[in-house]
Amino acid sequence: MSDAEWPPAYLEWTGTRREDEPSQPSGLMDLLAVAAVLLDAEGRIVLWSPQAEALYGYTAKEALGQYAARLLVHDEHLEWVIKKFAEVMETGQSWGGTFPIRCKDGSTRPVELRNMRLLDDHGEFYALGLGTDSPTLHTLERDVALSTRLISQSPIGIAILDTDLRYVAVNAALERMHGIPAKEHLGRHYREIMEETKFEVPEAAMRQVLHTGIPLVDQSTLVGRTPADPEHIHAWSISLYRLEDTQGHVLGVADLVVDVTDRYQAATAATETRRRLALIADGSVRIGTTLDVEQTAQELADVTVPEFADVVAVDVLDSVIDEHRPATTGGPTLFRALAVKAAYSTDALQAADPPGRIASYDADRLATRCVRTGRPILVPHADGNDLTRIARDDQAATLLARAGVHSYMAVPLTARGTILGFYGLTRARDPRPFDEDDLAIATELASRAAVCIDNARTHQSVRNAAETLQRSLLPKHPPDLPGLRVASRYLPAQAAYEIGGDWYDVLPLDGDKTALVVGDVMGSGIDAAATMGRLRTATAAFAGLDLGPARVLEQLNAITSGLDPYIATCLYAAYDPHNATCQIANAGHLPPVLVHSGSHPRLLDLPTGTPLGAGNLPFDTTTLPLAPGDQLVLYTDGLVETRHHSIDERLDTLLHLLDSPDHSLEATCDRLLHDLRQPDERDDVALLIARAHPWTPDQQRRRS
């Protein structure tokens, strides 16, 4: 490469320049202050530089024409100097070394000298003596030697770049880091070597340092691969500072690169550990908040997407949900999808089974192998064959490949020694492959979720049995009631809670009377439902004895007292169409609502009485008119009690909703449940509405 091809700053560094470029004074020469003295063949001084005056103390006027040896040399060295001068002039061999010079003030100064013979165009010989302060020179030599060794032997990568950011020097450490020979750096721009887009950041930092002179220390950490080690990720910390000569001229920028891969990996590992611990902690809080199988599975999916996986599916064996379906031991396995979630829109989501669907997986599929062996499966790098075994069929495998799925885990959902299903996780957009640590985290989350799913499954089974019992015990309305039309509803608690012991009954009595009953056994589950059935049976038996409402409740109270620890509330009303009256007795139950035609609904002010099984106090019977068109609304506390409103506020809402009596009874029931019942309520509701209508003895005779 010719000088013309080098950038000006590089030529400045190397001491060369193009002919059309102005030179800059050398800071190094100024620092050394080299003195020049020219002697004729006799040893007299014929030229005296300003640097000589500064070094030796004599002015040019004082020095010119003097014999140099007599002027600058002590007497004890005079003979040796004259002899050495003669040798140089005779042989032309130069001499150099450190020599004590006598200065004008009489002091002695060690001077590094170089003496050489010169020949002019007339054939005359002269002697040129160059000298500089010896301590200054030795200090500079030491600094240069130390700097050279520091740079060449330093484990820190060091590069010197000129003001155009072209490499001027590169040490061995940086050469090894880059995997590019030092000579291939020289003269090339920084971005020609560091081509990736990420290196725009340090390039901009270099220009900033050149402009401001403010160094940047450990300000940027870059992560990537180099030709020196393309298989592994490395991290480098970069520091920059501006280089100037002694006169303040900007020479370029120094780039110090430290390989901090170990530190980066340790920090990354610590961050990953914290992330995983946070994931487990999050899972312990968010998984299992309800006793609902599908909700628990969805909570597991929500915890792991997108922090841990791109797509997650939670499937259980169909035999686990459907107890009547036997588990398969060979051939395809039936799974029922409970939850699926993706971090973004992806074909991999289409490859998963939507919640509620039952899918068959062949024996060679990883899901089948996972549940049959009870062992987790890790596929760090999934290829086409792996995707075929991950997907339920070839079409799903194509979707997984199109989505870019590259890593997969299948973890069994095991609770109390029973395998319930599996938990599948995939990564596509996330470039990290799953590893053994990830598998341990997924196994921990799956273990917790499996116990919660099993609890929910057991609860659901018991709840279904209780609800079946409860509904089997609830009555059908008699087809024809004298002077009454009735409508009723029973609504069990939300699936996450056990059903209670709420009930209602409509009982035909002698003398064309009708008994209307609503009650609530305190507690929940099968025991509460069974107790409710016993009370309902007893109520029907006592009502058939033509006992008044208070007497019926007294008998029920005696029975309930023997059912410790159960107690119950009950409202018993007997309607007589002959005189259009209704007798009511209350055992600790909420007051019924009376809706008179043409009047606003009101809560009946009845003697409340004690709940059944809570004491032996007498009950009172209240008689009130119930004319045609009037309605009596009986209900359990699940209709009006909530955790967020006072009971008075809810009863006012009930009265407001009933202030439109023109609706049909069925429509009124639906309206009350829709407006008053919250979707997450944990209590049952029993609702019974009766409306009186005109009735005559002729109707009685026709009925007979």
Helices and strands as residue ranges (DSSP letters): G 3-5, H 8-14, H 27-32, E 35-39, E 45-48, H 50-56, H 60-63, H 68-72, H 75-91, E 95-102, E 108-119, E 125-133, H 134-153, E 157-162, E 167-170, H 172-178, H 182-185, H 190-193, G 197-199, H 200-212, E 216-224, E 234-244, E 250-259, H 261-286, H 293-304, E 311-317, H 318-321, E 333-342, H 347-351, E 358-361, H 366-373, E 377-379, H 384-390, H 394-403, E 407-415, E 418-427, H 436-473, E 484-491, E 500-508, G 510-512, E 514-524, H 526-543, H 549-561, E 568-576, E 581-587, E 593-595, E 602-603, E 621-625, E 631-635, G 637-639, H 647-657, H 665-676, E 685-692, H 697-703
